[in-house]
Amino acid sequence: MTEKEKMLAGKIYSATDSQLLVELNAVKEVIHKYNALSPADCEGRLQILKDLLGHIGDDAIIINQPFYCDYGKQISVGKRFFANFHFTVLDEAKVTIGDDCFIGPNVSIYTACHSTDPIERNTRKEWAEPVTIGNNVWIGGSVTILPGVTIGDNVTIGAGSVVAKDIPSDVVAVGNPCRVIKEL
C-alpha cells in the first residue's frame, strides 16, 4: 500500500511521504486562491469548492473565507450547507457533513491522530479517523470536533464545545468535554 492508501484506510502512515506532501502543497495553493477571491465572487468561490471537495450538495451556501483544509477530497457536504469564517478541516480521513448543516465561526474538525508517546510521535507516523455529522446540525462558534466522532441528526452543539465522543440524534450538547444537556 502507498502511504496515501494507508492514510485513507485508517492505518498508520508516514505524514512526511513525498506524494502526500505534494498533494498538501497543491491544496494549499488552491486554498490560498480561494481565500484571496473577493467575497462578492460567489460563483468563483463555489466553483473552487466544487473542484476541491469530494462532494458538495445542491443549493450549498458558500464557505466564508478564510477556509482551510488539508486535502479537500475527503470532505463531503450536503444540501444547503453553510460554514462561517475560519472553518478548518484536517481531512486525512473522510469528513461527512449532512444536509442543512450550519457551522459557526472558528470551528475545527480534526481527523488526524498522533501518538501520545513522544518518541513514536517524533517518527511522524500518524493515522486518521473519520468524522460524521448528520442532517440538520448546528455547530456553534469555536467548536472543536475530534477524530472518530459521529454527531447524529437534529443536533445543536453549543459554542466553545470540544466534541470528543459521539453525540446521539435529537439533542443539545455543550461543554468541554461536550455532553448532552437536553433531549429534543
C-alpha positions in Angstrom: 0.0 0.0 0.0 1.1 3.6 -0.6 1.2 5.9 2.3 -1.9 7.6 1.0 -3.7 4.3 0.7 -2.7 3.6 4.3 -4.0 7.1 5.4 -7.3 6.6 3.7 -7.7 3.1 5.2 -7.1 4.4 8.7 -3.8 2.6 9.1 -0.6 4.1 10.4 1.2 6.0 7.7 4.1 8.4 7.2 3.0 12.0 7.3 6.2 13.0 5.6 5.6 10.9 2.5 6.7 12.8 -0.6 3.4 12.1 -2.5 1.3 13.3 0.4 3.5 16.5 0.8 3.0 17.3 -2.9 -0.8 16.9 -2.5 -0.9 19.0 0.7 1.1 21.8 -1.0 -1.1 21.7 -4.1 -4.2 22.1 -1.9 -2.6 25.0 0.0 -2.3 26.8 -3.4 -6.0 26.2 -4.1 -6.9 27.4 -0.6 -4.8 30.4 -1.0 -6.6 31.3 -4.2 -10.0 30.7 -2.6 -9.2 32.9 0.4 -7.9 35.6 -1.9 -11.0 35.9 -4.0 -13.4 38.8 -3.5 -16.2 37.8 -1.1 -18.6 39.1 -3.8 -17.3 36.4 -6.3 -19.7 33.7 -5.1 -19.6 31.9 -8.4 -15.8 31.7 -8.4 -15.7 30.6 -4.7 -18.4 27.9 -5.4 -16.5 26.6 -8.4 -13.3 26.2 -6.4 -15.2 24.4 -3.7 -16.8 22.1 -6.3 -13.4 21.2 -7.7 -11.7 20.9 -4.3 -14.2 19.0 -2.1 -15.1 15.4 -2.6 -18.8 16.3 -2.8 -20.9 19.4 -2.4 -24.7 19.2 -2.3 -27.2 21.2 -4.2 -28.0 24.7 -3.1 -24.9 24.7 -0.9 -24.2 28.1 0.6 -20.7 29.3 0.3 -18.0 28.7 3.0 -17.0 32.1 4.2 -13.3 33.0 3.9 -10.9 32.1 5.3 -11.3 28.4 5.0 -8.6 25.8 5.5 -8.3 22.1 4.8 -5.5 19.5 4.2 -6.8 17.5 1.1 -10.3 18.6 0.4 -11.3 15.4 -1.5 -12.1 13.6 1.8 -14.7 16.3 2.6 -18.4 15.8 1.7 -21.1 18.4 2.5 -24.8 18.0 1.9 -27.5 20.3 0.6 -27.8 23.8 1.9 -24.6 23.6 3.8 -23.1 26.8 5.3 -19.8 27.4 7.2 -18.8 30.7 8.7 -15.3 32.3 8.9 -12.2 30.3 9.9 -13.6 26.8 9.2 -10.7 24.4 9.4 -10.9 20.7 8.4 -7.9 18.3 8.8 -9.3 15.7 6.4 -6.8 12.9 6.4 -9.9 10.7 6.8 -13.4 11.2 5.5 -15.4 14.1 6.9 -19.1 13.7 6.0 -21.5 16.5 6.8 -25.2 16.1 6.1 -27.9 18.3 4.7 -29.0 21.6 6.2 -25.9 21.9 8.5 -24.7 25.3 9.8 -21.1 25.7 11.0 -20.3 28.7 13.2 -17.1 30.7 13.0 -13.8 29.3 14.2 -14.9 25.7 14.0 -12.3 23.0 13.6 -12.8 19.3 12.6 -9.8 17.0 13.0 -9.3 13.5 11.7 -5.5 13.3 12.1 -4.3 11.3 15.2 -0.9 11.3 16.8 0.7 9.0 19.4 0.9 10.3 22.9 4.3 8.7 23.2 6.8 11.5 22.2 9.3 9.0 20.7 6.6 7.5 18.4 5.1 10.9 17.7 8.5 12.2 16.5 8.7 9.5 13.8 5.9 11.5 12.0 3.8 8.3 11.8 0.1 9.0 12.3 -3.3 7.6 11.5 -6.7 9.2 10.8 -10.3 8.5 12.0 -13.4 9.8 10.1 -15.8 12.3 11.4 -19.5 12.2 10.5 -22.1 14.9 11.1 -25.8 14.1 10.4 -28.5 16.3 8.9 -30.0 19.5 10.5 -27.0 20.1 12.7 -25.9 23.4 14.1 -22.3 23.6 15.3 -21.8 26.8 17.4 -18.7 29.0 17.2 -15.3 27.9 18.3 -16.3 24.2 18.5 -13.6 21.6 18.1 -14.6 18.1 16.8 -12.0 15.4 17.4 -11.1 12.3 15.3 -13.6 9.4 15.1 -16.6 11.4 16.3 -20.2 10.9 14.9 -22.8 13.5 15.6 -26.4 12.5 14.9 -29.3 14.3 13.2 -31.1 17.3 14.6 -28.3 18.3 17.0 -27.1 21.6 18.3 -23.5 21.8 19.6 -23.0 24.8 21.9 -20.3 27.4 21.3 -16.9 26.5 22.6 -17.5 22.8 23.0 -14.9 20.1 22.5 -16.6 17.1 21.0 -14.5 14.1 21.9 -17.2 11.4 21.9 -20.2 10.5 19.7 -23.4 12.6 20.2 -26.7 11.0 19.5 -29.5 12.4 17.4 -32.1 14.9 18.6 -30.2 16.6 21.4 -28.4 19.8 22.5 -24.9 19.2 23.7 -22.3 21.6 25.2 -19.1 21.8 27.1 -15.6 20.5 27.4 -15.9 17.7 27.1 -19.1 18.0 25.1 -22.1 16.3 26.8 -25.8 16.1 26.2 -27.8 18.6 28.3 -31.2 18.4 26.6 -33.1 15.9 24.5 -35.4 17.3 21.8 
